[in-house]
Amino acid sequence: MKGLKKIQESKIQKIKQVKDAYSFELYKDKGKIYLIIIPDKGLFLAEKNYEGGPKDDFCNILRKHLTNQIIESIGQHSFDRVIEITTSDYRLMIEIFGRGNIILVNKPDKKIIRAIEMRSWATRKIRSNQDYDYPPLSINPFTLNVEDVRFYLGQKELVKTLAKDFGFGSEFAEKICEKIGLDKNSKEKKDADRIHTFLKGIDKEFSDLENINQQIEEEFEKHLKEIDLFRSDVHDKIEAIKKLQEKKLEEFVRMENTYRIYAESIYDSYPIFDNKLTRLRELQNQGLSKEEIEERIEVKFLPDKTEVLIKGVPINYKKSLEENANRYYNLAKKMKSKIEGLGKSSNKIEEKRMKEEKKAEKTEKKTSQWYDQFRWFYSSDGFLVVSGKDAKTNERLIRKHMKEGDLVFHTDITGSPFTLVKNPDKKEIPQSTIQEAAEFCGSYSKAWKIGISLVDVYYIKPDQVKKEGGLPQGSFMIYGKRGWIRQIPVRIAVGNKGEELVYGSFSLVKKVCDSWVEISPGESSVKEIHGKIKSKISVSLDQLQRIIPYGKGEINSN
């Protein structure tokens, strides 16, 4: 905190959004400095003016209230991971735990104006016009004696005691275990003396933390660079290649179909082709010109000296009909081979893209999960259900994350997401989970966009799903018997389960949430829907925009 004190008495000139962070341009003593706040990671000071991007609603709220405000103080609340910045008229509360949050509070009456995420706990609420209350005080480990430390040990693994009970967080707790040389999974009370001694001298043990501002900034810059590299360079190049391949694929498919139709036409109308070819040769032997032959029989000589057009099919009249048909069959096979080769090439490009994307994701918070890039929820039976958002994420979900024991859901409607019920322990998946996953899959299909109220969803095992050459991104072949869930209502529900926002399957949300709303296909915008439901449930406009399919819907009465 010492390094951050320099922002006191500075003026907030500008606020902008930098990816998932917020940049405050501060002015003090005729110089500029930038405060970067990353909600789930922390904050640091920078001399660099990072390039801003699209602003969310919360950024606009910050700009409206905090621009031109003078920072009076910045400090940490007790030992909690809560940083408080006070200005002339406001308090900005930065809660660096869990998913992270930033709360703007009116200074005189302590009322919450806005937060990145509105939440509710048993002991407090983060909601507009509610008083801001600090989180319940956690233990301050630096005030504990040896017996106090001993009391907390043994109740759970050492790393969990340090992370949760003592408030160090998981990453720092693991570093403490390494420094002391203790097994992080230990539950031994006898380690109390060593831990207590270490805590008393923690400043010396972690002297490198004095440069924590620089470390956070370096990690942030690395994160931004990798994201930009992926988006502006690799992504653009790969997209350009994919567009060229798509054009080639269309041409190869067209040519394969044409050659196959030619070959089949010859055999389907063999007597007609044979009669015209025989008659053509007779007239040629009589010495008639091409023009005279065209007048007598329905053929058209092509620029190629040896081909005529019969019933729309180019025929080499110096070869037999069988030779002509075989030639077209062989050309069709050659086109099919090219299609398969193009499919393999597309898969390699997709694999390269996925590798590059992994690099860009390396600096994401350690608490993030692989399924955060998809739509997901936990069923009422505790199974993780994960669904693709588009062709790209469908491809990634099936190729990378589908495992033996899972259940795969899809619809026959073009534009349907693939949905997985993850089952690493290979348990029997209850019917209730199957129903919830089917509702989720069907409601996020294109049925929503075209206004269908009921949809059929099928489910299969992973070994029935195959990626074959020539299939576009996000598409797979399905083989074997399918299980069906018929006439599923196209609808989603959004609700609050304590502090947690839950969305998706209507049957799940209704079962686990205290308050909820039901939304079905319609023409109301997300903003209109948000205005009507924000008094019923705690959900931000940004969250709702990510939840409602295709950005439109209607509220159903409960």
C-alpha positions as CSV (number, residue, x, y, z in Angstrom):
1,M,0.0,0.0,0.0
2,K,2.9,2.4,0.6
3,G,3.6,2.9,-3.1
4,L,-0.1,3.7,-3.8
5,K,-0.2,6.5,-1.2
6,K,1.4,8.8,-3.8
7,I,-2.0,9.1,-5.6
8,Q,-3.4,11.0,-2.6
9,E,-4.3,14.6,-3.5
10,S,-4.3,13.8,-7.2
11,K,-7.1,14.8,-9.6
12,I,-9.0,12.2,-11.6
13,Q,-8.9,13.5,-15.2
14,K,-10.0,10.6,-17.3
15,I,-11.3,7.0,-16.8
16,K,-11.3,4.4,-19.6
17,Q,-11.5,0.7,-20.0
18,V,-8.5,-1.5,-21.0
19,K,-9.8,-4.9,-21.8
20,D,-11.1,-6.2,-18.4
21,A,-9.4,-3.5,-16.3
22,Y,-10.1,0.2,-15.6
23,S,-7.5,3.0,-16.1
24,F,-7.6,6.2,-14.1
25,E,-5.6,9.1,-15.5
26,L,-4.4,11.1,-12.4
27,Y,-2.9,14.5,-12.3
28,K,-0.7,15.8,-9.5
29,D,2.2,18.2,-9.2
30,K,2.1,19.0,-12.9
31,G,2.6,15.3,-13.8
32,K,0.5,12.4,-14.8
33,I,0.3,8.9,-13.5
34,Y,-2.1,6.1,-14.2
35,L,-3.9,3.9,-11.7
36,I,-4.9,0.5,-13.2
37,I,-7.5,-1.5,-11.3
38,I,-8.0,-5.1,-12.3
39,P,-11.1,-6.3,-10.4
40,D,-10.1,-9.9,-9.7
41,K,-6.3,-9.3,-9.3
42,G,-5.4,-6.0,-7.8
43,L,-4.2,-2.5,-8.7
44,F,-1.0,-0.9,-9.7
45,L,0.5,2.5,-10.8
46,A,1.8,2.9,-14.3
47,E,3.5,5.7,-16.2
48,K,2.2,4.3,-19.5
49,N,-1.1,5.4,-20.9
50,Y,-2.7,2.1,-22.0
51,E,-4.9,2.3,-25.1
52,G,-8.6,2.1,-24.2
53,G,-11.3,0.0,-25.7
54,P,-15.1,-0.3,-25.7
55,K,-16.6,0.9,-22.4
56,D,-19.1,-1.1,-20.4
57,D,-21.9,0.5,-18.4
58,F,-19.9,0.5,-15.2
59,C,-17.0,2.4,-16.8
60,N,-19.5,5.1,-17.9
61,I,-20.8,5.4,-14.4
62,L,-17.3,5.9,-13.0
63,R,-16.6,8.6,-15.6
64,K,-19.8,10.4,-14.8
65,H,-19.2,10.5,-11.0
66,L,-15.4,10.5,-10.5
67,T,-14.1,12.7,-13.3
68,N,-12.5,15.8,-11.8
69,Q,-12.7,14.4,-8.2
70,I,-9.7,14.8,-5.9
71,I,-8.4,11.6,-4.2
72,E,-8.3,12.3,-0.5
73,S,-7.0,8.9,0.7
74,I,-6.3,5.3,-0.2
75,G,-6.1,2.4,2.3
76,Q,-6.7,-1.2,3.1
77,H,-9.6,-2.1,5.3
78,S,-8.1,-4.0,8.3
79,F,-6.4,-7.1,6.9
80,D,-9.1,-7.7,4.4
81,R,-8.5,-7.7,0.7
82,V,-10.6,-4.6,0.4
83,I,-9.0,-1.3,-0.9
84,E,-10.8,1.9,-0.3
85,I,-10.2,5.1,-2.3
86,T,-12.0,8.2,-1.0
87,T,-12.6,11.3,-3.0
88,S,-14.4,14.6,-2.2
89,D,-17.8,13.0,-2.7
90,Y,-17.4,9.3,-3.2
91,R,-15.8,6.1,-1.9
92,L,-14.5,3.5,-4.4
93,M,-14.4,0.0,-2.8
94,I,-12.2,-2.5,-4.5
95,E,-12.9,-6.0,-3.3
96,I,-10.0,-8.3,-4.4
97,F,-11.4,-11.7,-3.5
98,G,-13.6,-14.3,-5.2
99,R,-14.5,-13.0,-8.6
100,G,-13.5,-9.5,-7.6
101,N,-15.7,-6.4,-7.6
102,I,-15.6,-2.6,-7.6
103,I,-18.3,-0.7,-5.8
104,L,-19.0,3.0,-6.1
105,V,-20.4,4.5,-2.9
106,N,-21.9,7.9,-2.2
107,K,-19.7,9.4,0.5
108,P,-22.2,11.3,2.6
109,D,-24.9,8.6,3.1
110,K,-22.8,5.5,2.3
111,K,-25.4,4.4,-0.3
112,I,-24.2,2.2,-3.1
113,I,-24.5,3.9,-6.5
114,R,-23.3,1.0,-8.7
115,A,-21.0,-2.1,-8.8
116,I,-19.6,-4.2,-11.5
117,E,-21.6,-7.1,-10.1
118,M,-24.6,-6.8,-7.7
119,R,-24.5,-9.6,-5.1
120,S,-26.2,-10.8,-2.0
121,W,-24.9,-12.7,1.0
122,A,-26.5,-13.7,4.3
123,T,-24.7,-10.9,6.1
124,R,-24.7,-8.1,3.4
125,K,-25.9,-7.0,0.0
126,I,-24.3,-5.2,-2.8
127,R,-27.2,-3.4,-4.4
128,S,-28.0,0.1,-5.6
129,N,-29.3,2.4,-2.9
130,Q,-28.3,-0.1,-0.2
131,D,-25.8,0.9,2.5
132,Y,-22.3,-0.4,1.8
133,D,-21.2,-2.8,4.5
134,Y,-17.7,-4.2,4.7
135,P,-17.3,-8.0,4.4
136,P,-17.2,-9.7,7.8
137,L,-13.8,-9.3,9.3
138,S,-11.4,-12.2,8.6
139,I,-8.7,-13.2,11.0
140,N,-5.6,-10.9,11.1
141,P,-2.8,-13.6,11.2
142,F,-0.3,-11.0,12.4
143,T,-2.0,-10.5,15.7
144,L,-2.3,-14.2,16.6
145,N,-0.2,-15.9,19.2
146,V,1.1,-19.5,18.9
147,E,-2.0,-21.0,20.6
148,D,-4.3,-19.1,18.3
149,V,-2.4,-20.5,15.2
150,R,-2.5,-24.0,16.7
151,F,-6.3,-23.7,17.2
152,Y,-6.9,-23.1,13.5
153,L,-4.5,-25.8,12.3
154,G,-5.9,-29.3,12.0
155,Q,-9.4,-28.3,10.9
156,K,-8.4,-28.3,7.2
157,E,-5.4,-28.5,5.0
158,L,-2.6,-26.0,5.8
159,V,-2.9,-24.2,2.5
160,K,-6.7,-23.8,2.9
161,T,-6.2,-22.4,6.4
162,L,-3.7,-19.9,5.2
163,A,-5.7,-19.0,2.1
164,K,-9.2,-18.7,3.6
165,D,-9.0,-18.4,7.4
166,F,-5.9,-16.2,7.4
167,G,-6.9,-14.3,4.2
168,F,-3.7,-14.8,2.2
169,G,-5.4,-16.2,-0.9
170,S,-4.5,-19.4,-2.7
171,E,-1.4,-18.3,-4.6
172,F,0.3,-16.5,-1.7
173,A,-0.7,-19.4,0.7
174,E,1.2,-21.9,-1.5
175,K,4.2,-19.6,-1.5
176,I,4.2,-19.5,2.3
177,C,4.1,-23.3,2.4
178,E,7.1,-23.5,0.1
179,K,9.0,-20.9,2.1
180,I,8.4,-22.7,5.4
181,G,9.0,-26.1,3.8
182,L,5.7,-27.7,4.9
183,D,3.4,-30.0,3.1
184,K,0.5,-27.8,1.9
185,N,-2.0,-30.6,2.6
186,S,-0.7,-31.1,6.2
187,K,-3.2,-31.0,9.1
188,E,-0.5,-31.2,11.8
189,K,-1.0,-28.8,14.8
190,K,2.7,-29.3,15.7
191,D,3.6,-26.9,12.8
192,A,2.1,-24.0,14.7
193,D,5.4,-22.7,16.1
194,R,7.1,-22.6,12.7
195,I,4.1,-20.9,11.1
196,H,3.9,-18.3,13.9
197,T,7.6,-17.5,13.7
198,F,7.4,-17.2,9.9
199,L,4.4,-14.8,10.1
200,K,6.3,-12.5,12.5
201,G,9.1,-12.1,10.0
202,I,7.1,-12.3,6.8
203,D,8.3,-8.9,5.6
204,K,11.9,-10.2,5.5
205,E,10.8,-13.5,3.9
206,F,9.0,-11.7,1.1
207,S,11.2,-8.7,0.7
208,D,10.6,-8.9,-3.1
209,L,7.0,-7.8,-2.4
210,E,8.2,-4.2,-2.3
211,N,8.3,-4.5,-6.1
212,I,4.7,-5.9,-6.2
213,N,3.5,-2.9,-8.3
214,Q,6.1,-3.6,-10.9
215,Q,5.3,-7.4,-10.9
216,I,1.5,-6.7,-11.3
217,E,2.2,-4.3,-14.1
218,E,4.6,-6.7,-15.9
219,E,2.0,-9.5,-15.7
220,F,-0.8,-7.1,-16.9
221,E,1.3,-6.0,-19.9
222,K,2.2,-9.6,-20.8
223,H,-1.5,-10.4,-20.6
224,L,-2.4,-7.5,-22.9
225,K,0.3,-8.2,-25.4
226,E,-0.6,-11.9,-25.7
227,I,-4.3,-11.0,-26.2
228,D,-3.4,-8.4,-28.9
229,L,-1.0,-10.8,-30.6
230,F,-3.7,-13.4,-30.9
231,R,-6.5,-11.0,-31.9
232,S,-4.7,-8.7,-34.3
233,D,-2.1,-11.0,-35.9
234,V,-2.8,-14.7,-35.6
235,H,-6.6,-14.4,-35.7
236,D,-6.6,-12.1,-38.8
237,K,-4.1,-14.4,-40.7
238,I,-6.0,-17.5,-39.8
239,E,-9.4,-15.9,-40.8
240,A,-7.9,-14.9,-44.1
241,I,-6.7,-18.5,-44.8
242,K,-10.1,-19.9,-43.7
243,K,-12.0,-17.6,-46.1
244,L,-9.8,-18.8,-49.0
245,Q,-10.3,-22.4,-47.9
246,E,-14.1,-21.9,-47.7
247,K,-14.1,-20.6,-51.3
248,K,-12.1,-23.5,-52.5
249,L,-14.3,-25.9,-50.5
250,E,-17.4,-24.5,-52.2
251,E,-15.8,-24.9,-55.6
252,F,-14.6,-28.4,-55.0
253,V,-18.0,-29.5,-53.7
254,R,-19.7,-27.9,-56.7
255,M,-17.3,-29.7,-59.1
256,E,-17.7,-33.1,-57.3
257,N,-21.5,-32.9,-57.6
258,T,-21.3,-31.8,-61.2
259,Y,-19.0,-34.7,-62.3
260,R,-21.1,-37.2,-60.3
261,I,-24.3,-35.9,-62.0
262,Y,-22.7,-36.2,-65.4
263,A,-21.6,-39.8,-64.8
264,E,-25.0,-40.8,-63.4
265,S,-26.9,-39.0,-66.2
266,I,-25.0,-41.1,-68.8
267,Y,-26.1,-44.4,-67.3
268,D,-29.6,-43.1,-66.3
269,S,-30.3,-42.1,-70.0
270,Y,-28.0,-44.5,-71.7
271,P,-30.2,-45.3,-74.7
272,I,-30.6,-41.6,-75.5
273,F,-26.9,-40.9,-75.2
274,D,-26.0,-44.1,-77.2
275,N,-28.5,-43.2,-80.0
276,K,-27.3,-39.7,-80.4
277,L,-23.6,-40.7,-80.3
278,T,-24.2,-43.5,-82.9
279,R,-26.2,-41.1,-85.2
280,L,-23.5,-38.4,-84.8
281,R,-20.7,-40.8,-86.0
282,E,-22.9,-41.9,-88.9
283,L,-23.4,-38.3,-90.1
284,Q,-19.7,-37.6,-89.7
285,N,-18.9,-40.6,-91.9
286,Q,-21.3,-39.1,-94.5
287,G,-19.1,-36.0,-94.5
288,L,-21.7,-33.6,-92.9
289,S,-20.4,-30.4,-91.3
290,K,-20.8,-29.6,-87.5
291,E,-23.5,-27.1,-88.3
292,E,-25.4,-29.6,-90.4
293,I,-25.1,-32.3,-87.7
294,E,-26.4,-29.9,-85.0
295,E,-29.5,-29.2,-87.2
296,R,-30.3,-32.8,-87.6
297,I,-29.8,-34.1,-84.0
298,E,-30.0,-32.3,-80.6
299,V,-26.3,-31.9,-79.9
300,K,-23.9,-28.9,-79.5
301,F,-20.3,-29.1,-80.5
302,L,-18.0,-27.6,-77.9
303,P,-14.8,-25.6,-78.5
304,D,-12.9,-28.7,-77.6
305,K,-12.5,-30.5,-81.0
306,T,-13.6,-33.9,-79.6
307,E,-16.6,-32.9,-77.3
308,V,-20.3,-32.4,-77.9
309,L,-23.0,-31.4,-75.4
310,I,-25.7,-34.1,-75.1
311,K,-28.5,-33.4,-72.6
312,G,-26.3,-30.9,-70.9
313,V,-23.4,-33.4,-70.5
314,P,-20.1,-32.8,-72.3
315,I,-19.3,-36.1,-74.2
316,N,-16.0,-37.0,-75.9
317,Y,-17.5,-38.6,-79.1
318,K,-14.2,-40.4,-79.8
319,K,-14.6,-42.5,-76.7
320,S,-17.2,-44.9,-75.6
321,L,-20.0,-43.9,-73.2
322,E,-18.5,-46.2,-70.5
323,E,-15.2,-44.3,-70.9
324,N,-16.9,-41.0,-70.6
325,A,-18.8,-42.1,-67.5
326,N,-15.7,-43.5,-65.8
327,R,-13.8,-40.3,-66.5
328,Y,-16.4,-38.3,-64.7
329,Y,-16.5,-40.8,-61.8
330,N,-12.7,-40.5,-61.5
331,L,-12.9,-36.7,-61.6
332,A,-15.6,-36.8,-58.8
333,K,-13.3,-39.0,-56.7
334,K,-10.4,-36.6,-57.2
335,M,-12.6,-33.6,-56.1
336,K,-13.7,-35.6,-53.0
337,S,-10.0,-36.3,-52.2
338,K,-9.3,-32.6,-52.4
339,I,-12.2,-31.8,-50.1
340,E,-10.9,-34.3,-47.5
341,G,-7.4,-32.8,-47.8
342,L,-8.8,-29.3,-47.4
343,G,-10.7,-30.5,-44.3
344,K,-7.5,-31.9,-42.8
345,S,-5.8,-28.6,-43.5
346,S,-8.6,-26.7,-41.8
347,N,-8.2,-28.9,-38.8
348,K,-4.5,-28.1,-38.6
349,I,-5.2,-24.4,-38.8
350,E,-7.8,-24.8,-36.1
351,E,-5.3,-26.6,-33.9
352,K,-2.8,-23.8,-34.5
353,R,-5.3,-21.2,-33.6
354,M,-6.1,-23.1,-30.4
355,K,-2.4,-23.3,-29.5
356,E,-2.0,-19.6,-30.0
357,E,-5.1,-18.9,-28.0
358,K,-3.6,-21.0,-25.1
359,K,-0.7,-18.6,-25.1
360,A,-3.0,-15.7,-24.7
361,E,-4.8,-17.4,-21.8
362,K,-1.7,-18.2,-19.8
363,T,-1.9,-15.1,-17.6
364,E,-5.6,-15.5,-16.8
365,K,-6.4,-15.8,-13.1
366,K,-5.6,-19.1,-11.6
367,T,-9.2,-19.4,-10.3
368,S,-10.6,-19.3,-13.8
369,Q,-11.8,-22.6,-15.2
370,W,-11.6,-24.1,-18.7
371,Y,-15.3,-23.9,-19.1
372,D,-15.5,-20.1,-18.5
373,Q,-15.1,-19.6,-22.2
374,F,-18.3,-21.5,-22.9
375,R,-21.9,-21.3,-21.5
376,W,-22.1,-23.5,-18.5
377,F,-24.0,-24.4,-15.3
378,Y,-24.1,-27.1,-12.7
379,S,-27.2,-29.3,-12.8
380,S,-29.4,-29.9,-9.8
381,D,-27.6,-33.2,-9.4
382,G,-24.1,-31.6,-9.4
383,F,-23.1,-32.4,-13.0
384,L,-21.2,-29.7,-15.0
385,V,-23.1,-28.9,-18.2
386,V,-21.1,-27.0,-20.8
387,S,-22.3,-25.6,-24.1
388,G,-20.7,-24.0,-27.2
389,K,-21.6,-20.4,-28.1
390,D,-20.8,-20.6,-31.9
391,A,-19.1,-22.7,-34.5
392,K,-15.6,-21.9,-33.1
393,T,-16.5,-22.9,-29.5
394,N,-18.5,-25.9,-30.7
395,E,-15.4,-27.2,-32.4
396,R,-13.2,-26.5,-29.4
397,L,-15.7,-28.1,-26.9
398,I,-16.0,-31.4,-28.8
399,R,-12.5,-31.8,-30.0
400,K,-10.8,-30.8,-26.8
401,H,-13.2,-31.4,-23.9
402,M,-15.5,-34.3,-24.8
403,K,-14.4,-37.4,-22.9
404,E,-15.6,-41.0,-22.4
405,G,-18.5,-41.1,-20.0
406,D,-19.9,-37.7,-21.1
407,L,-23.2,-37.2,-22.7
408,V,-23.5,-35.0,-25.9
409,F,-26.6,-33.0,-26.7
410,H,-27.6,-31.4,-30.0
411,T,-30.6,-30.5,-32.2
412,D,-31.2,-30.9,-35.9
413,I,-31.6,-27.2,-36.3
414,T,-28.7,-25.5,-38.1
415,G,-27.0,-23.2,-35.5
416,S,-27.5,-25.5,-32.6
417,P,-24.8,-25.5,-29.9
418,F,-23.2,-28.8,-28.9
419,T,-23.7,-29.4,-25.2
420,L,-21.8,-31.7,-22.9
421,V,-22.8,-33.2,-19.5
422,K,-19.3,-33.8,-18.0
423,N,-19.1,-37.2,-16.3
424,P,-15.4,-37.9,-15.3
425,D,-16.4,-40.5,-12.7
426,K,-18.6,-42.3,-15.3
427,K,-21.6,-42.3,-13.0
428,E,-25.2,-42.9,-14.2
429,I,-26.5,-39.5,-15.3
430,P,-30.0,-38.8,-13.7
431,Q,-33.0,-38.0,-15.9
432,S,-33.3,-34.6,-14.2
433,T,-29.8,-33.6,-15.4
434,I,-30.6,-34.9,-18.9
435,Q,-33.7,-32.8,-19.0
436,E,-31.9,-29.7,-17.7
437,A,-29.1,-30.1,-20.3
438,A,-31.6,-30.6,-23.1
439,E,-33.5,-27.4,-22.2
440,F,-30.2,-25.5,-22.1
441,C,-29.1,-26.9,-25.5
442,G,-32.5,-26.3,-27.2
443,S,-33.0,-22.8,-25.8
444,Y,-29.6,-21.6,-27.0
445,S,-30.2,-23.0,-30.5
446,K,-31.3,-21.0,-33.5
447,A,-34.9,-22.0,-32.5
448,W,-34.8,-18.8,-30.3
449,K,-33.8,-16.5,-33.2
450,I,-36.6,-17.8,-35.6
451,G,-39.2,-17.8,-32.8
452,I,-39.9,-21.6,-32.4
453,S,-41.6,-22.3,-29.1
454,L,-40.9,-26.0,-28.9
455,V,-37.8,-28.0,-30.1
456,D,-36.6,-31.6,-30.1
457,V,-33.2,-32.3,-28.6
458,Y,-31.2,-35.6,-29.0
459,Y,-28.3,-37.0,-26.9
460,I,-25.6,-39.4,-27.8
461,K,-22.3,-40.9,-26.5
462,P,-18.9,-39.4,-27.4
463,D,-18.0,-42.4,-29.7
464,Q,-20.9,-41.5,-31.9
465,V,-19.5,-38.1,-32.8
466,K,-16.9,-38.0,-35.6
467,K,-15.1,-35.2,-37.4
468,E,-14.8,-36.0,-41.1
469,G,-12.9,-34.2,-43.8
470,G,-14.8,-31.5,-45.6
471,L,-17.1,-30.6,-42.7
472,P,-17.0,-26.9,-41.8
473,Q,-15.9,-25.6,-38.4
474,G,-18.2,-26.6,-35.6
475,S,-19.9,-29.5,-37.5
476,F,-19.6,-33.2,-36.8
477,M,-21.1,-36.4,-38.1
478,I,-23.4,-38.3,-35.7
479,Y,-23.7,-42.1,-36.0
480,G,-25.8,-44.7,-34.3
481,K,-29.0,-44.6,-32.1
482,R,-30.0,-41.3,-30.5
483,G,-32.0,-40.6,-27.4
484,W,-34.6,-37.9,-27.8
485,I,-36.2,-35.3,-25.5
486,R,-39.2,-34.2,-27.4
487,Q,-41.2,-30.9,-27.4
488,I,-38.9,-28.9,-25.1
489,P,-40.1,-25.3,-24.4
490,V,-37.6,-22.8,-25.8
491,R,-37.0,-20.5,-22.7
492,I,-34.4,-19.6,-20.2
493,A,-34.6,-18.5,-16.6
494,V,-32.4,-16.2,-14.6
495,G,-32.3,-16.1,-10.9
496,N,-30.4,-15.5,-7.7
497,K,-29.2,-18.2,-5.4
498,G,-27.8,-16.2,-2.5
499,E,-24.9,-14.2,-4.0
500,E,-24.7,-16.4,-7.1
501,L,-26.4,-15.6,-10.4
502,V,-27.8,-18.7,-12.0
503,Y,-29.2,-18.9,-15.5
504,G,-30.2,-21.5,-18.1
505,S,-32.6,-24.4,-17.7
506,F,-36.0,-23.2,-16.4
507,S,-36.5,-26.4,-14.3
508,L,-33.1,-25.9,-12.6
509,V,-33.4,-22.2,-11.9
510,K,-36.9,-22.6,-10.4
511,K,-35.6,-25.4,-8.2
512,V,-32.5,-23.7,-6.8
513,C,-33.2,-20.0,-6.8
514,D,-35.1,-17.8,-4.3
515,S,-36.0,-15.2,-6.9
516,W,-36.1,-15.7,-10.7
517,V,-37.6,-14.6,-14.0
518,E,-38.5,-16.6,-17.1
519,I,-37.6,-15.3,-20.6
520,S,-38.7,-16.7,-24.0
521,P,-38.2,-15.7,-27.6
522,G,-39.5,-12.2,-28.5
523,E,-38.8,-8.8,-29.8
524,S,-37.9,-6.8,-26.6
525,S,-34.3,-5.6,-26.4
526,V,-32.0,-6.7,-23.5
527,K,-32.1,-3.2,-22.2
528,E,-35.9,-3.2,-22.0
529,I,-35.9,-6.6,-20.3
530,H,-33.3,-5.5,-17.8
531,G,-35.3,-2.4,-16.9
532,K,-38.3,-4.6,-16.1
533,I,-36.5,-7.3,-14.0
534,K,-33.8,-5.5,-12.1
535,S,-36.2,-4.9,-9.2
536,K,-36.8,-8.7,-9.0
537,I,-33.3,-10.1,-9.4
538,S,-29.8,-8.9,-9.1
539,V,-28.3,-9.0,-12.6
540,S,-26.3,-6.4,-14.5
541,L,-27.1,-5.3,-18.0
542,D,-23.7,-6.7,-19.2
543,Q,-24.5,-10.1,-17.6
544,L,-28.0,-10.1,-19.2
545,Q,-26.6,-9.3,-22.6
546,R,-24.4,-12.4,-22.4
547,I,-27.3,-14.6,-21.2
548,I,-30.2,-13.8,-23.5
549,P,-29.8,-15.5,-26.9
550,Y,-29.5,-13.2,-30.0
551,G,-30.1,-10.1,-27.9
552,K,-33.9,-10.3,-27.8
553,G,-36.7,-11.9,-25.8
554,E,-39.9,-11.5,-23.8
555,I,-40.5,-11.8,-20.1
556,N,-43.0,-14.6,-19.1
557,S,-45.2,-14.0,-16.1
558,N,-44.3,-16.4,-13.2
